[in-house]
Amino acid sequence: MLSALEKYDPQIYELLNQEKARQSGSIRLIASENYVSKAVLQATGSCMTNKYAEGYPGKRYYEGQQVTDLIETITCQRAKKIFNADHANVQSYSGSVANIAAYSALIEPGDTIMGLSLTYGGHLTHGWKASFTSKVYNSVQYEVDPDTGRFDFNKIEELAKKHRPKMIVSGATAYCREIDFAKFGEIAKSVGAYHLSDIAHISGLVIAGIHQSPVPHSDIVSTTTHKTLRGPRGGMLLCKKEHAKALDVAVFPGLQGGPHMHTMTAIAVALAEADTDEFINYAKQIVINAKRLAEKLMEHGFDLVSGGTDNHLMLIDLRSKNIPGKIYAKALGRAGIVTNYNTIPNDPAPPFNPSGLRIGTPAITTRGMKEEQMDQIAAVFKRVAENIQNEAVLEEIRKEMLLLCSHFPVPDHFIIPPKKNVI
Ligand SMILES: *Cc1c(COP(=O)(O)O)cnc(C)c1O
């Protein structure tokens, strides 16, 4: 597939090869990243990238929609089935745009929204001050309890009663415990707010039944399609029947032009893959690996926010190690382990140089790594922390990680066996 690219643009071809080597030769622990299957990659790189399809199946603004209409209908059917939802919109360009569409479907500019603060694990689009969402809406932010690292529902309820938001957003980017969507839904109902739940990170775990589903407890559910769901980069929205029309109009023509049909096609493929026992086992292993990694890290003297994890990610509180998050992340990077520095709840340090590190297991689990490899990686975290400026040791570890990677090759060619009666 790349030979045309190699001929036409050797410079970009070479850079792609470098990125491929980087993805294959490093331990990727960024909690929001993954590796997609060959089938998803093929759909993403398909002729569907050539097609304009503004509108919805049967109601398009361009001709030539014989195939696009079928693909969008199938993608929606698969999404509704797998999440048990009344309605699905599969056109969002990304998780961020999906959230903005959800707001604009149900509330007006100037209305109050209430979401988790970015520095406590929320997403930009949950009303963070740098985000467009806090400029258009009046944003009230809740936090997690810094002592427990968990939501304090009494405080969240108090805040909701005080500010009477029109929309309460649940869901997070860096929260390592199960989210009680039913409780968020209850609080929203009690103050007459809509409930938007954002499962960008955990949608794969929800599909596998490992995490509570927000669908029965929410007006709208948003997700990305490229994190634990293991599809192409994109977004998706689910909602109750009564919001279907408003949500579709909010996405198009409210916010977007033509949908990215190549992405949508790949989302259809990813949803078929996710509807298999292989995927359920994969999702289970993600959590088994995360719990094991968390346990071993704590044995090695690391503090974890909330003392562990229920899902695919954890937050290391580095204050007891006296290592700033950024310096640790960079040292790990030199040792072949890719992570991101992150704020911890009530972080005394500023967000661009925070006290924490976020790590997750979705990508390494796709490579087939299991408990034994988690033990090895945890031990490496300790060695790097003790050798933060010892380049010789970091280089030695990098070689060790390269060897580990070679035993778990990037599943560039992994294929999920299709189910017999896939829609
Ligand atoms: C990743 C993420 C998003 C945004 O997704 P993009 O596709 O990067 O726009 C939204 N919400 C949450 C909770 C996320 O973790």
The ligand as an ORCA input file, in Angstrom:
! r2SCAN-3c Opt
* xyz 0 1
  C     -10.053     12.123     24.608
  C     -11.257     12.742     25.218
  C     -12.078     13.619     24.492
  C     -11.705     14.241     23.178
  O     -11.458     13.499     22.137
  P     -10.745     14.074     20.821
  O     -11.105     13.029     19.846
  O      -9.316     14.204     21.149
  O     -11.393     15.391     20.489
  C     -13.247     14.044     25.086
  N     -13.584     13.674     26.325
  C     -12.795     12.863     27.059
  C     -13.227     12.496     28.432
  C     -11.604     12.398     26.536
  O     -10.813     11.633     27.299
*
